[in-house]
Amino acid sequence: MTDEEAGVRVSLDIWHPDCWTLEVTEEANGGLLGHGVHEIDGLANGRFTAYADSVEELDRLVDAVRDSPLTESVWETGEFEDETVPGSATRGIVVRYDLNNSINDALVSRGFIPDEPVRMQDGREQWTVLVHESRNTVHERLEAIRAEKNADVRVELITAPKGGTGMFRTDALSERQREVYELARRRGYYAWPRETSAAELAAEVGISKATLLEHLRKAESKLLGGD
């Protein structure tokens, strides 16, 4: 089976402007899981799970969503227990907002199919998507999304679909890039939630945080076929 027949599974770390989920989670404790966005009457209607470590923090998070100038309306679908959701308190919400401020359509229209709920925390979105394309095409389409949405889109991990093996070899990486990239994977830098920070990795390797991030970005670009 060729790469194009198998497709790839891509983990993305995204920031884009005028996004209420990013502004709210950057300021409030807790986070959001996105379960899908649909257009109704010209507005985006997204279903989310809001979560926090306490009911009080959860109330503040939902209030922040409701008070955001970037949301049109919020209605709650009730509390529930789900062991897969971080935090001690969770609540379902449906949010209506400007469709132009969502990056969902930019991804889906280019063949990126969400494979897991989107995670929003600390002002970033974590997407895991499937795409039936080669790695070079993936790179080109992500560049188009960056340009269209003025977005910061970082590739965190690229593998074969679930049940397969990682499809990108690290032969093209420099010795230092491979060392840093493999260390990041072993230490859980690409896990959710992250099990280590860039600063901790940099201290372990003995380089600055900026240098470590540069090595990771170059490694990720090469694994995508960008260099």
Disulfide bonds with the S-S distance in Angstrom:
none
